[in-house]
Structure formats: structure tokens, C-alpha cells
Amino acid sequence: MIKDKLNLSVAVATFNEEENIKRCLDSVRRLADEVVVVDGSSTDKTKDIAEKLGAIVIATSNKPMFHTNKNLAIDNCHGKWILQLDADEIVSPELAREIKQIVSNFNHLPNAYWLKRKNYFLGRYLTKGGQYPDPVIRLFKKGKARLPEKSVHEQMKVEGKIGWLENDLLHWATPKFSRYWLRENRYSSLEAEKLFKDNLNLFNPLNWLKYLLIKPLFTFLNIYIFHKGFVDSWQGFVFAFFSGFHFQWAFLKYLKMKIYGTDNIEEEWK
């Protein structure tokens, strides 16, 4: 197909995603005109699997700020529309049909769309705790959206109007606790790096109180009580607890960085 005739490109950034990449790419096989995978030097079979499934694979290094590789994938797409996915996400059949209708008409539409993401956590999809719908901007016209490269939690920056899609994007985020722990380790390292750049004052006792008690406790209560995370059984408790623990972990890593010097954050990605 001629590149300027492509309707939809799918952009994915990967690192050691052999357990997920096939499921992700299979979910868009009949939807995408082009699939671009930017692989950050995976040491498993991610790259081979993606190539066998027909993706255009671009090899690069694994950046600590993984929005960098996501933007690289976006930049190498040729479709009029781009669907940016993580390797552990699945486009449901209902969402695929909805997207197909959208991309068939380029004019008189919003420049981007919010998708309702449904998060799978240790054996169940979370429905409470502020986790559903978990809105993410993933479908957009080429050149109209981009990921900031400051925080992993920042949304797409979009030029123009943003609409909503009705159906769910399935996020196979943490079927096993080991995967959740690995991801939280990475996120807490990025948070520690931010605290280091901001030079958080360790001589102020209020900062210790804030990161070791106030923020963890508030986060737990907000998720588990206020947003009814208890409805999601023991998984809801575990999610709320470790969401609060994130701040303690990040603060302790920052403390280590100040005492012993800057850690090589990138080492935790290898």
C-alpha cells in the first residue's frame, strides 16, 4: 500500500515484551494498515516476534524515559491516523470496530480521542479505586499529538479538539505480581530522579513526613476508601497499598542518591 494512502498506523515501543507483543499485535492485525515497533534492545524474542507478525521494527537503545521511544515510533508512522499502544494492551473487537469507523473519515472530526482503559491486576479487571475508566489519549491524527518527555504519567499533548470513544482498551498490566513489582521499581526510580533534579530539601522534616507518611496514607485512603477500592476484593487492597508505598520507595531511593551519589537509573531497565 502507498504510504500516503494509509489510514491507520499503530505505534508501539517495546523492551523485553515477548509475553505480550503477539497478543497486542494480533488485536490490531485486521485494523492497522501499518505497525511500527521501536524496540529498545530487547534481550528476549520481542523483536523476532514483531517482525514475524509483519511489523516494521526499529532497533534503538532502551531509554530511561520511555516516552522517548514511543515518540520515535509515532514519528516513523505514515498513516493519517495513529493508534499508540503499549505492548501489554489489547484492542477489544468492539473498540476495533469503533476505531475503524473513525479512521474512515478524516475530516470534521476531533484531532484525538480518549480511550477507556480497563486494567487487569492479579487476576481481575479493576472496576473501582479510580482505575476505571482509566482514560488515555491514544488515537490521534498524525502531527496533532505528542507525548511529553518529562513524566511517565503525563498524557498526550494535543493540538485541537479531543473526543471520546465508547469501548474499552484492555490493559493486561499486571497478571503477575513480579511484573507489577518490576514496573513499580522503574516508576519509583523515575520519581527519585525527579526529586534529585528538584533538589528536595532533606533537612526539612516536613519533607520526610510528607513522603514517608502523608502521601502514602492519603493515596491508600483515597484509592481504597474514597474511590471504593475495597469492592475489588484483595486485589483492590494490594493495589491501594502499593500505590501509597510508591512514594516511600521513591523517597528512599532519592535519599540513597544524595548519600552515595547519582544512581545509574538506566541500569534498572536492563
C-alpha positions as CSV (number, residue, x, y, z in Angstrom):
1,M,0.0,0.0,0.0
2,I,1.3,3.5,-0.9
3,K,2.4,5.3,2.3
4,D,0.3,8.4,1.7
5,K,-2.8,6.3,1.3
6,L,-2.5,4.7,4.7
7,N,-5.4,5.3,7.1
8,L,-4.2,3.9,10.4
9,S,-0.7,3.2,11.7
10,V,-0.1,1.5,15.1
11,A,2.9,2.7,17.1
12,V,4.4,0.5,19.8
13,A,7.6,0.9,21.9
14,T,8.9,-2.3,23.4
15,F,11.5,-3.7,25.8
16,N,11.5,-7.4,26.7
17,E,7.8,-7.9,25.9
18,E,7.8,-11.4,24.4
19,E,5.0,-12.4,26.7
20,N,2.7,-9.6,25.5
21,I,3.7,-8.4,22.0
22,K,1.9,-11.2,20.0
23,R,-1.4,-10.6,21.8
24,C,-1.1,-6.9,21.3
25,L,-0.3,-7.0,17.6
26,D,-2.9,-9.8,16.9
27,S,-5.6,-7.5,18.3
28,V,-4.9,-4.9,15.5
29,R,-4.0,-7.3,12.7
30,R,-7.2,-6.6,10.8
31,L,-7.4,-2.9,11.8
32,A,-3.9,-1.4,11.1
33,D,-2.5,-0.6,7.7
34,E,0.9,-0.3,9.2
35,V,2.5,-1.3,12.5
36,V,5.7,0.4,13.7
37,V,7.6,-1.1,16.7
38,V,10.5,0.7,18.2
39,D,12.4,-1.9,20.3
40,G,14.8,-0.8,23.0
41,S,17.4,-3.5,22.6
42,S,15.3,-6.3,24.0
43,T,17.2,-9.4,25.1
44,D,14.3,-11.8,24.6
45,K,12.3,-12.7,21.4
46,T,10.3,-9.5,21.2
47,K,11.9,-8.2,18.1
48,D,11.7,-11.5,16.2
49,I,8.0,-12.0,17.2
50,A,7.1,-8.5,16.0
51,E,8.9,-9.0,12.7
52,K,7.2,-12.3,12.1
53,L,3.9,-10.6,12.6
54,G,4.7,-8.1,9.8
55,A,5.7,-5.1,11.9
56,I,8.3,-2.5,10.9
57,V,10.8,-2.9,13.7
58,I,13.3,-0.1,14.5
59,A,16.1,-1.0,16.9
60,T,17.4,1.6,19.4
61,S,18.6,1.8,23.0
62,N,16.3,1.4,26.0
63,K,15.7,4.9,27.3
64,P,15.0,5.6,31.0
65,M,12.2,7.9,29.9
66,F,10.3,5.5,27.7
67,H,8.2,8.3,26.2
68,T,11.2,9.0,24.0
69,N,10.9,5.6,22.2
70,K,7.1,6.0,22.0
71,N,7.6,9.3,20.2
72,L,10.2,7.7,17.9
73,A,7.6,5.1,16.9
74,I,5.0,7.9,16.3
75,D,7.4,9.8,14.2
76,N,8.0,6.8,11.9
77,C,4.3,6.2,11.3
78,H,2.8,7.2,7.9
79,G,-0.9,6.8,8.5
80,K,-3.3,9.7,8.6
81,W,-4.4,8.4,12.0
82,I,-2.1,6.9,14.6
83,L,-3.0,4.5,17.4
84,Q,-0.3,4.4,20.1
85,L,-0.3,1.3,22.2
86,D,1.8,-0.3,24.9
87,A,2.8,-3.9,24.3
88,D,0.6,-5.1,27.2
89,E,-2.5,-3.5,25.8
90,I,-5.2,-5.2,23.7
91,V,-7.7,-3.6,21.4
92,S,-11.0,-5.3,22.0
93,P,-13.1,-6.3,19.0
94,E,-15.7,-3.7,19.9
95,L,-13.1,-1.0,20.1
96,A,-11.5,-2.1,16.8
97,R,-14.9,-1.7,15.0
98,E,-15.3,1.8,16.6
99,I,-11.8,2.9,15.5
100,K,-12.3,1.6,12.0
101,Q,-15.4,3.8,11.6
102,I,-13.4,6.8,12.9
103,V,-10.4,6.5,10.7
104,S,-12.5,6.0,7.6
105,N,-13.4,9.8,7.8
106,F,-10.5,12.2,8.3
107,N,-12.5,15.5,8.0
108,H,-14.8,17.2,10.5
109,L,-13.6,15.1,13.5
110,P,-11.7,15.8,16.7
111,N,-7.9,15.6,16.3
112,A,-7.6,13.0,19.0
113,Y,-9.7,10.6,21.2
114,W,-9.7,9.5,24.8
115,L,-9.9,5.7,25.2
116,K,-11.4,4.0,28.3
117,R,-8.7,1.7,29.6
118,K,-9.6,-1.4,31.7
119,N,-6.7,-2.5,33.9
120,Y,-6.1,-6.2,34.6
121,F,-4.5,-6.7,38.0
122,L,-3.5,-10.0,39.6
123,G,-6.5,-12.0,38.2
124,R,-9.2,-9.4,37.7
125,Y,-10.1,-6.2,36.0
126,L,-10.2,-3.3,38.5
127,T,-13.5,-1.5,38.4
128,K,-13.1,0.8,41.4
129,G,-10.2,2.6,43.2
130,G,-10.3,5.3,40.5
131,Q,-9.0,2.7,38.0
132,Y,-12.0,2.6,35.6
133,P,-12.4,4.1,33.3
134,D,-8.7,4.9,33.2
135,P,-8.7,7.5,30.4
136,V,-5.8,7.7,28.0
137,I,-5.3,9.6,24.7
138,R,-4.2,7.0,22.2
139,L,-5.9,7.7,18.8
140,F,-5.0,10.9,17.0
141,K,-4.3,12.5,13.6
142,K,-0.7,12.4,12.5
143,G,1.1,15.5,13.6
144,K,-1.6,16.6,16.1
145,A,-0.4,14.9,19.3
146,R,2.8,14.1,21.1
147,L,4.0,12.6,24.4
148,P,5.9,15.0,26.7
149,E,9.2,13.5,27.9
150,K,9.1,14.8,31.5
151,S,6.9,12.4,33.4
152,V,5.6,8.8,32.6
153,H,2.2,9.8,33.9
154,E,1.7,12.8,31.6
155,Q,-0.9,12.5,28.8
156,M,-0.5,13.3,25.2
157,K,-0.3,17.0,24.3
158,V,-2.9,17.5,21.6
159,E,-3.5,20.3,19.2
160,G,-7.2,20.9,18.8
161,K,-10.4,19.1,20.0
162,I,-10.4,15.8,21.8
163,G,-13.3,13.3,21.6
164,W,-14.2,10.1,23.5
165,L,-14.6,6.5,22.3
166,E,-17.1,4.3,23.9
167,N,-15.4,0.8,24.0
168,D,-12.6,-0.5,26.2
169,L,-8.9,-0.7,25.6
170,L,-7.8,-3.8,27.6
171,H,-4.6,-3.3,29.7
172,W,-3.0,-6.6,30.6
173,A,-0.9,-4.7,33.0
174,T,-0.1,-7.0,35.9
175,P,-1.2,-10.6,35.6
176,K,1.6,-11.5,38.0
177,F,2.9,-9.6,41.0
178,S,6.5,-9.9,39.7
179,R,5.6,-7.8,36.7
180,Y,3.9,-5.2,38.9
181,W,7.0,-5.1,41.2
182,L,9.3,-4.6,38.2
183,R,7.2,-1.7,36.8
184,E,6.9,0.0,40.2
185,N,10.7,-0.3,40.6
186,R,11.1,1.6,37.4
187,Y,8.5,4.2,38.2
188,S,9.9,4.9,41.6
189,S,13.4,5.3,40.1
190,L,12.0,8.0,37.7
191,E,10.2,9.7,40.7
192,A,13.5,9.6,42.7
193,E,15.3,11.1,39.7
194,K,12.8,14.0,39.6
195,L,13.3,14.6,43.3
196,F,17.0,14.7,42.7
197,K,16.7,17.2,39.9
198,D,14.3,19.3,42.1
199,N,16.9,19.1,44.9
200,L,14.2,18.3,47.5
201,N,15.5,19.6,50.9
202,L,16.3,16.7,53.2
203,F,16.9,19.0,56.1
204,N,13.3,19.9,56.2
205,P,11.5,17.4,58.5
206,L,8.2,18.2,56.7
207,N,9.5,16.6,53.5
208,W,10.3,13.4,55.4
209,L,6.8,13.4,56.9
210,K,5.2,14.2,53.5
211,Y,6.9,11.3,51.6
212,L,7.1,8.7,54.3
213,L,3.6,9.2,55.9
214,I,1.3,11.8,54.5
215,K,1.4,11.0,50.8
216,P,1.4,7.2,51.2
217,L,-1.5,7.3,53.7
218,F,-3.6,9.8,51.7
219,T,-3.1,7.7,48.5
220,F,-4.1,4.5,50.2
221,L,-7.2,6.0,51.7
222,N,-8.1,7.8,48.5
223,I,-8.0,4.7,46.5
224,Y,-9.3,2.1,48.9
225,I,-11.9,4.1,50.8
226,F,-13.0,7.2,48.9
227,H,-12.9,5.5,45.5
228,K,-14.2,2.2,46.9
229,G,-11.2,0.1,46.0
230,F,-12.4,-2.4,48.6
231,V,-15.0,-3.5,46.0
232,D,-12.2,-5.1,44.0
233,S,-11.5,-7.7,46.8
234,W,-8.0,-8.3,47.9
235,Q,-6.6,-7.1,44.6
236,G,-8.1,-3.7,45.5
237,F,-6.3,-3.6,48.8
238,V,-2.9,-4.7,47.3
239,F,-3.2,-2.0,44.6
240,A,-4.1,0.7,47.1
241,F,-1.3,-0.3,49.5
242,F,1.5,-0.4,46.9
243,S,0.2,2.8,45.3
244,G,0.9,4.5,48.6
245,F,4.2,2.7,49.1
246,H,5.4,4.1,45.8
247,F,6.2,7.5,47.5
248,Q,8.1,5.9,50.3
249,W,10.2,3.8,47.8
250,A,10.9,6.8,45.6
251,F,12.0,8.9,48.6
252,L,14.3,6.2,50.0
253,K,15.9,5.9,46.5
254,Y,16.3,9.7,46.4
255,L,18.0,9.5,49.9
256,K,20.4,6.9,48.6
257,M,21.2,9.1,45.6
258,K,22.0,12.0,47.8
259,I,24.2,10.0,50.2
260,Y,26.1,7.9,47.7
261,G,25.8,9.9,44.5
262,T,23.5,9.7,41.5
263,D,22.4,6.1,40.7
264,N,22.6,4.9,37.1
265,I,18.8,4.8,36.6
266,E,19.2,3.2,33.2
267,E,20.8,0.1,34.9
268,E,17.3,-0.8,36.3
269,W,16.0,-1.1,32.8
270,K,18.4,-3.8,31.7
